[in-house]
Every structure is written in C-alpha cells, then in structure tokens.
Amino acid sequence: MILTGSKIQQEVSNGRIIIEPFDEKQLNPNSYDFRLGDTIKTYHSKVLDTRKINLTKTRSIPTSGLILTPDTIYLGHTKEKIGSDHYVPIIKGKSSTGRVGLFIYITANLIDIGFLGQFTLMMHAVQPVKIYPDMRIGQVTFWKVIGNIHLYEGKYQGSQGPSESQSYKDFGEMS
C-alpha cells in the first residue's frame, strides 16, 4: 500500500518518516520530490571489478551546471536525508528527468526499511545532459510493510554524499 502525499506529510510530522530538510512544496499526490546534492563521483577505471575497491574521483557540481556524457556511471546523491523504520522508500526518476534521457538509478530503487541517509543516485545519461545542484531530480514513495520488521544495518547505513560500490565486502576480502 502506497502512502499519499498528505499521509507522507503526516508521518514526517509524527517522526515515522525522516526527510531533512522537508519542504511541503515538494509533496506530490503519492510521492515526495527529492533534489540533487552538490557532489558527484566517477570511477577512475572504465573496467570495474566487483571484488576490489574501485577508485573514484569526487567533484562539486557547480551552480552553472555539469554536463553528463554517455558511457559513464555518475554517482550523485540526494540533498535530503531520507529514511523510515516504518515504511519502505522506493525511488523513481521524475518523468521530466527521463524525458531528457537521464536515468537516476540503474537497478537499486528499493531502499531497505531502517536505512537513514542520503540516497546515492546511480546516474546514466543516454545523451549529453546538463544537471544542476538542488534540481528536483527524482521522487520517493513510501510503502507499508506486512510481517516482522528487521531494520537495515548494512554497509551503506548513514550515507552522506555519493557512495561508491562496496560489493567487495560481500566476498569477505579487500584487494
């Protein structure tokens, strides 16, 4: 069951959903628009290894904008810190973002219950597209859970800024 915009606002007021900073102008009928943070990461190598640490380059997104090009994974983040111990957040791109050929998540749109932090956006541009810090880039919905709740305690908990892949930790080794 998906929450309506008014229910999201009520649950933020009750502390059952965290959105910081919260702006009611970003509420939609059944979602909340999130904004792009001001930092972006790219990987140094074009060949990425899931069993190793892949080095990244971090830079600020200037207020004048940054052009994303195809064939690169860009790791951005939400300006907002978002999470809930009561609902499952799911992120989606805004249709206006998709209409310029920008994917804001590649496969990971389900956020675990209990996660709290800035979402990492795994961005890919179909063609060159210019982005800006603070732009409304996506939306988050909140879903009611059924069953026993086990809160997320994983490796990305409390993320601030974009987080590169930590898949190497799944193998129990670090190279």
N, C-alpha and C positions, 0 to 999 in steps of 0.2 A: 504494500500500500504506500503510495507516494504522498508526501505532505504538500499541502497547498502553501502559497506564499504567506497567507495570514497565519497559518499554523507554524511555519518556519519562524516568523517574527515572534510569535507567542513563545515558542520553545527557546529562542535566543534570550528573550526576556526572563524566562524561567531558569536559564542556565543549563538546559538539557542539550542545546546546540551552541557551540562556540564559533562565532565569526567575528574576528577582530582585525581591523575596525569594521563595524557594521554600519551600513547606510541603507535605510529603508527604500531609497530611490533605486536600489539595485535589486529589489524584490520583483519577481515575476509571478504569474498565476500559480506555478508549481515548481519554482526554482529561484535561485539567487545568482546574479551575475557576479563573477569574480574578475579581478583586474590583474594585469600582468605586472610582476615585480620589476625591479630595475637592474637585475643581474642575469647574465646568460653564460652558459658554459658550452664549450665544444670540445670534442676529443681531439687529441694530437694526431692519432693514427687513423687512417681510413679503414684498417683491419682491426676489429675489436675482438678480444679474447675473453670469454666468459669465465675462465679460470684464473684470470690475472687482474691486477689493478690496471685500469686504463687511464693514463694521464689526461688531464683536462686543462683547458685554458679558460680562465674566468675574466669577464669584462663587464663593464657597465653598459646599459642601453642608454645612449644619450637622449635627451629630451627632443632632439631633432630627428630621432628615429634611427633604426638599424635595418638594413636590407638583409633578409634571409634568402639564401640561394638553395636550389635543389641539391641533392646528393650529400647533404649534411644533416646530422641529428643535432638539434639545438636543445639544450636543457634550460628551460626557463622556470619560473616559479610564480605562484600566486602572491599578490601583495598581502592578501588576507591570510591569517592563521585560522584554520578551519578544522573542526572535528566534533565528535559526539560519542558518548558512552551509551547512547540510547537508540541511535539511528545509523544506518549505513549511508554514507555520502557516495554519490556516483557523479563523476564529472563528464561533461559534454562540451563540445565546441559550440559557440554561438553560430547560428546559420550565416550571419554576416561575415564571420571569420572563415567559415568553409567556402563561402562564395568567392573569396579571393584566393582559394587554393591552399589554405593553411590548416594543416592538421595540428591540433594542440595536444593530443595524446595519441600514442600509437597503438598500444594494446591494454594499457593499465588504467581503465576508467573506474574500476571498483576500488573504493577506499575502505580499508577494514574498520569495523566498529572499534572505537577506542583510540584510533590514531588522532593525534593533535599536532598540527604544524602547518607549514606552508606546503602546498602540493607542488611537486615537481611536474612540469609540463614538458613532455617529450615531443618537441615540435618538428614538423617537416613541411617544407614549402614545395608545392607542385611546380611553381614558377617563382621567380623573384618577387618578394612581397616585403613591404616596409612595415615594421612594428614599432610601437612606442610604449614607454613605461606608463603604467596606470590605465592603459586602454582596457576596455571590457573585452576580454578575450574568450571567456567561456562561462559556463553556468554549472552549478552544483544542485543536485536534487537530494532529498533525504528520504530514506525508505525505512518503514517499520520492520523489525525483525520478529521472527517466531521461533521459539526454542531458547535453550540456555545460551547466555551470552558469555563469551570468552573474549576479553578485551585484547586488542593488538598490543604486542610487546616487541615488535620486530625491529630490524636494523635501521629503519627509516624514521622511527618514532621521534617526534620533536624537530623534524627538519626545518631548517632556516635557510632560505635560498635554494638554488637548484642542487639536487643530489645526484651524483653520477651512480652508475650501476655498482652494486656491491654483490653481484652474483657469485663472485669468487668465494664469498663466505659460505655459500651453500655447499661447497666442495670441502670445507674444513681445512683449507690451505690458503696460503697467500704467497704469490710469487712476485 
